[in-house]
Amino acid sequence: MSILELYDLLCDNLKLLPLPAFSLFMSPSELSQIPSVVFVSLSQIFMERILPNSRPRSRTPRTDDDLSQIILEKCFLPFAANTSSISDNARVSILAESMFRLFMRNSRVYHTPDLDFAIETGIKAREDKCMNDKRRKDNSVRRKEDQEDRNWLDGSARRLRSILAFVERMPCSDGD
């Protein structure tokens, strides 16, 4: 099996994980057994599948394991999933947050208006996209699942804003 086939298989199965397991697996923890380069590739491939086709692309996700602040700002942070599913939008938010955290750990992040815009635009886009899901059946089990998924989406939004506030307070974070 080629590495690309393995990544595709992993992405297929990641989509099936409940959000708590997805978040745990796709968090770039210091204790993670997933090397950063694998995490970036897997994240980009997963995002390629779940984000709208009309968004700007980073280079070719299958051959480029690098992240940059510009790639995060233009290709990942400002977007909602291509569905109105709360779960899918929570996955996008969790992955955007995880990619941003990994980038911060490995590179210098600069607070810029573009970074503010990308994070806030993405949070709003994901929230708005979830509001448009009219096809769901309204039953108590579905409502409970949706509320749990919304908690993950809201939590990720709060963490993204906290990370942004941290970056804003960093010395020389404006590129000086």
Helices and strands as residue ranges (DSSP letters): H 3-14, H 19-25, H 36-50, H 69-71, I 72-76, H 86-106, H 113-131, H 140-169
